[in-house]
Amino acid sequence: MVIVIFSVLMLWFLFKVFTIGLDAAWGITKILFIGVLLPVILIVLVIVGFIYIALPILFILFVFSLLKKIF
C-alpha cells in the first residue's frame, strides 16, 4: 500500500516539475522571439526591400502593445 501511495505521489510530483519546465521554456521562448528575433526580422525585411511588409507588421505590433497596456 505504501508503494502505491509513493508511486502516485511521485507521478504527481514529476507532472508538476514537467509543467513548471514547460512554463519556463515558453517564457524564455517569448523573450527571445520578441526581444531578439522580431527586430532582426524587421531589419532584414527593410534591408532587402520589403518595407511594405515590415511597416504593417510594425504597426500591428504597435497597436497590440498599446491595447495590452490599456487593458
C-alpha atoms as an extended CHARMM CRD file, in Angstrom:
* protein
*
        71  EXT
         1         1  MET       CA              0.0000000000        0.0000000000        0.0000000000  PROA      1               0.0000000000
         2         2  VAL       CA              2.8440000000        2.3810000000        0.8160000000  PROA      2               0.0000000000
         3         3  ILE       CA              4.4200000000        1.6630000000       -2.5710000000  PROA      3               0.0000000000
         4         4  VAL       CA              1.1790000000        2.5970000000       -4.3610000000  PROA      4               0.0000000000
         5         5  ILE       CA              0.8890000000        5.8830000000       -2.4540000000  PROA      5               0.0000000000
         6         6  PHE       CA              4.5550000000        6.6340000000       -3.0930000000  PROA      6               0.0000000000
         7         7  SER       CA              4.1630000000        5.8770000000       -6.8140000000  PROA      7               0.0000000000
         8         8  VAL       CA              1.1140000000        8.1080000000       -7.1670000000  PROA      8               0.0000000000
         9         9  LEU       CA              2.7850000000       10.9790000000       -5.3330000000  PROA      9               0.0000000000
        10        10  MET       CA              5.9460000000       10.5470000000       -7.3960000000  PROA      10              0.0000000000
        11        11  LEU       CA              3.9620000000       10.7030000000      -10.6360000000  PROA      11              0.0000000000
        12        12  TRP       CA              2.1570000000       13.8140000000       -9.3920000000  PROA      12              0.0000000000
        13        13  PHE       CA              5.4810000000       15.4420000000       -8.4800000000  PROA      13              0.0000000000
        14        14  LEU       CA              7.0350000000       14.5970000000      -11.8560000000  PROA      14              0.0000000000
        15        15  PHE       CA              3.9870000000       16.0260000000      -13.6400000000  PROA      15              0.0000000000
        16        16  LYS       CA              4.2920000000       19.2770000000      -11.6690000000  PROA      16              0.0000000000
        17        17  VAL       CA              8.0110000000       19.5570000000      -12.4210000000  PROA      17              0.0000000000
        18        18  PHE       CA              7.3000000000       18.9250000000      -16.1150000000  PROA      18              0.0000000000
        19        19  THR       CA              4.6290000000       21.6570000000      -16.2510000000  PROA      19              0.0000000000
        20        20  ILE       CA              6.9150000000       24.1460000000      -14.4920000000  PROA      20              0.0000000000
        21        21  GLY       CA              9.6290000000       23.3240000000      -17.0150000000  PROA      21              0.0000000000
        22        22  LEU       CA              7.2360000000       23.8960000000      -19.9200000000  PROA      22              0.0000000000
        23        23  ASP       CA              6.1630000000       27.2440000000      -18.4650000000  PROA      23              0.0000000000
        24        24  ALA       CA              9.7820000000       28.3310000000      -18.0910000000  PROA      24              0.0000000000
        25        25  ALA       CA             10.6490000000       27.2420000000      -21.6170000000  PROA      25              0.0000000000
        26        26  TRP       CA              7.6430000000       29.1120000000      -23.0200000000  PROA      26              0.0000000000
        27        27  GLY       CA              8.6750000000       32.2830000000      -21.1660000000  PROA      27              0.0000000000
        28        28  ILE       CA             12.2390000000       32.0890000000      -22.4660000000  PROA      28              0.0000000000
        29        29  THR       CA             10.9440000000       31.4880000000      -26.0000000000  PROA      29              0.0000000000
        30        30  LYS       CA              8.6780000000       34.5530000000      -25.8300000000  PROA      30              0.0000000000
        31        31  ILE       CA             11.5130000000       36.7530000000      -24.5640000000  PROA      31              0.0000000000
        32        32  LEU       CA             13.8770000000       35.5630000000      -27.2810000000  PROA      32              0.0000000000
        33        33  PHE       CA             11.3040000000       35.9840000000      -30.0270000000  PROA      33              0.0000000000
        34        34  ILE       CA             10.0900000000       39.4420000000      -29.0200000000  PROA      34              0.0000000000
        35        35  GLY       CA             13.4250000000       40.8290000000      -27.8770000000  PROA      35              0.0000000000
        36        36  VAL       CA             15.8140000000       39.3690000000      -30.4370000000  PROA      36              0.0000000000
        37        37  LEU       CA             14.2350000000       37.6120000000      -33.3810000000  PROA      37              0.0000000000
        38        38  LEU       CA             11.4180000000       40.0120000000      -34.2670000000  PROA      38              0.0000000000
        39        39  PRO       CA             13.6030000000       43.1430000000      -34.5620000000  PROA      39              0.0000000000
        40        40  VAL       CA             16.1270000000       41.1910000000      -36.6350000000  PROA      40              0.0000000000
        41        41  ILE       CA             13.3630000000       40.0090000000      -38.9840000000  PROA      41              0.0000000000
        42        42  LEU       CA             12.0410000000       43.5640000000      -39.3800000000  PROA      42              0.0000000000
        43        43  ILE       CA             15.5250000000       44.9660000000      -40.0660000000  PROA      43              0.0000000000
        44        44  VAL       CA             16.2090000000       42.2600000000      -42.6420000000  PROA      44              0.0000000000
        45        45  LEU       CA             12.8730000000       42.9770000000      -44.3450000000  PROA      45              0.0000000000
        46        46  VAL       CA             13.7590000000       46.6760000000      -44.6030000000  PROA      46              0.0000000000
        47        47  ILE       CA             17.2870000000       45.9740000000      -45.8960000000  PROA      47              0.0000000000
        48        48  VAL       CA             16.0530000000       43.5120000000      -48.5180000000  PROA      48              0.0000000000
        49        49  GLY       CA             13.4280000000       45.9890000000      -49.7100000000  PROA      49              0.0000000000
        50        50  PHE       CA             10.2240000000       44.6250000000      -48.2660000000  PROA      50              0.0000000000
        51        51  ILE       CA              9.4080000000       47.7880000000      -46.3550000000  PROA      51              0.0000000000
        52        52  TYR       CA              5.7680000000       47.4680000000      -47.4630000000  PROA      52              0.0000000000
        53        53  ILE       CA              5.6250000000       44.2350000000      -45.4540000000  PROA      53              0.0000000000
        54        54  ALA       CA              7.6910000000       45.4590000000      -42.4940000000  PROA      54              0.0000000000
        55        55  LEU       CA              5.6610000000       48.6160000000      -41.8420000000  PROA      55              0.0000000000
        56        56  PRO       CA              2.2570000000       46.9020000000      -41.4490000000  PROA      56              0.0000000000
        57        57  ILE       CA              3.8200000000       44.2960000000      -39.1530000000  PROA      57              0.0000000000
        58        58  LEU       CA              5.3640000000       47.0800000000      -37.0770000000  PROA      58              0.0000000000
        59        59  PHE       CA              2.0550000000       48.9610000000      -36.9940000000  PROA      59              0.0000000000
        60        60  ILE       CA              0.1150000000       45.8600000000      -35.9050000000  PROA      60              0.0000000000
        61        61  LEU       CA              2.6190000000       45.1950000000      -33.1220000000  PROA      61              0.0000000000
        62        62  PHE       CA              2.4120000000       48.8380000000      -32.0490000000  PROA      62              0.0000000000
        63        63  VAL       CA             -1.3900000000       48.7400000000      -31.8040000000  PROA      63              0.0000000000
        64        64  PHE       CA             -1.2640000000       45.3920000000      -29.9940000000  PROA      64              0.0000000000
        65        65  SER       CA              1.2080000000       46.7420000000      -27.4130000000  PROA      65              0.0000000000
        66        66  LEU       CA             -0.9440000000       49.8290000000      -26.8300000000  PROA      66              0.0000000000
        67        67  LEU       CA             -4.0540000000       47.7250000000      -26.3250000000  PROA      67              0.0000000000
        68        68  LYS       CA             -2.1880000000       45.4000000000      -23.9930000000  PROA      68              0.0000000000
        69        69  LYS       CA             -1.1360000000       48.3280000000      -21.7920000000  PROA      69              0.0000000000
        70        70  ILE       CA             -4.6490000000       49.7950000000      -21.7210000000  PROA      70              0.0000000000
        71        71  PHE       CA             -6.4180000000       46.5380000000      -20.8690000000  PROA      71              0.0000000000
